[in-house]
Amino acid sequence: MDSCRFLLELFKFNNAIVMQGIVEKITDKGFGFIKHEDHEKGIFFHATSLEGVDYNDLNEGDKVEFELTETPRGLNASNVTLVTE
């Protein structure tokens, strides 16, 4: 079991785990993937899951915060926000 799934099991009653990662890929079809150090595959996100940032303003390499949720299709990022440091 990878560590992201382990965290989901630990916090399954909360239904969300807040994490940070880096946008690794953005498509022109309204979705992308976030890289997180504890997850070997990119975590899927859709443009509708963005909060406070427009999809067209998001760039590969941007640092984001998101809630990790499990869906029937796998792990997804929801409530994705841009981290400004």
BELFEN-V538379 format. One record per helix or strand. SS is the DSSP state (H for helix, E for strand). FROM is the first residue (numbers start at 1). TO is the last residue. If there is no record, write none. Layout:
BEGIN
<<SS FROM TO> <SS FROM TO>>
END
This chain:
BEGIN
<<H 3 10> <E 17 26> <E 31 35> <E 43 46> <H 47 49> <E 50 50> <H 55 57> <E 63 71> <E 74 82>>
END
